[in-house]
Amino acid sequence: MSIQGVCLRVGVFTPLLSQFSLDDVLTKLERYGIRTVELGTGNYPGDAHCKLAMLDDAAALQKFKDKIETRGFAISVR
């Protein structure tokens, strides 16, 4: 989104949609032109869309990264 030369990236905190699969969440967000997600990884927000166990499983981690990237999404880092 750009307003007078200023770029604003809108993202969604996916634990708010934890009742849906990650694929369904990405599909819903695509409909609104949202391409940035912030993922919960445990404790209070839960880990419905991003299990930290992926860090010990290279294949699972790559599959997760591919799913995010091939659909044109970025993970919020701030």
C-alpha positions as CSV (number, residue, x, y, z in Angstrom):
1,M,0.0,0.0,0.0
2,S,1.4,3.4,-0.9
3,I,0.2,6.8,0.2
4,Q,2.1,9.8,-1.2
5,G,5.3,7.8,-1.6
6,V,5.1,6.2,1.8
7,C,5.0,2.4,1.8
8,L,2.9,0.8,4.5
9,R,3.0,-3.0,5.0
10,V,-0.1,-4.4,6.6
11,G,0.3,-7.8,8.3
12,V,-1.8,-10.1,10.4
13,F,-1.0,-11.9,13.7
14,T,-2.0,-15.4,12.6
15,P,-2.8,-16.8,16.1
16,L,-6.0,-14.7,15.8
17,L,-7.0,-17.2,13.1
18,S,-5.7,-20.3,14.8
19,Q,-9.0,-22.2,14.1
20,F,-8.0,-22.3,10.4
21,S,-5.1,-24.1,8.8
22,L,-2.2,-22.1,7.6
23,D,-3.3,-22.7,4.0
24,D,-6.7,-21.3,4.7
25,V,-5.3,-18.3,6.5
26,L,-3.0,-17.4,3.6
27,T,-5.9,-17.8,1.2
28,K,-8.1,-15.4,3.3
29,L,-5.3,-12.9,3.6
30,E,-4.6,-13.0,-0.2
31,R,-8.2,-11.9,-0.8
32,Y,-7.5,-8.7,1.1
33,G,-4.1,-8.1,-0.5
34,I,-2.3,-8.8,2.8
35,R,1.1,-10.4,2.2
36,T,2.8,-10.2,5.6
37,V,2.2,-12.5,8.6
38,E,3.4,-12.7,12.1
39,L,3.3,-16.2,13.5
40,G,2.9,-17.4,17.0
41,T,5.4,-20.0,18.1
42,G,4.1,-21.1,21.4
43,N,3.1,-20.1,24.9
44,Y,0.3,-17.5,25.0
45,P,-0.5,-17.1,21.3
46,G,0.0,-20.8,20.6
47,D,1.7,-22.4,17.7
48,A,-1.1,-23.4,15.4
49,H,0.7,-22.2,12.2
50,C,4.4,-22.5,13.2
51,K,5.8,-25.4,15.3
52,L,9.3,-24.8,16.7
53,A,9.9,-28.5,16.2
54,M,10.5,-27.6,12.5
55,L,13.9,-26.3,13.6
56,D,15.0,-29.9,14.1
57,D,13.5,-31.2,10.9
58,A,15.2,-29.7,7.8
59,A,12.6,-31.1,5.4
60,A,9.6,-29.8,7.5
61,L,11.3,-26.4,7.8
62,Q,11.9,-26.2,4.0
63,K,8.3,-27.2,3.3
64,F,7.1,-24.4,5.6
65,K,9.3,-21.8,4.1
66,D,8.3,-22.8,0.6
67,K,4.6,-22.5,1.5
68,I,5.1,-19.0,2.7
69,E,7.4,-17.8,-0.1
70,T,5.7,-19.5,-3.1
71,R,2.4,-17.8,-2.1
72,G,4.2,-14.4,-2.0
73,F,4.1,-13.8,1.7
74,A,6.7,-12.4,4.1
75,I,7.1,-13.1,7.8
76,S,7.1,-9.9,9.9
77,V,10.4,-9.5,11.8
78,R,9.5,-6.3,13.7
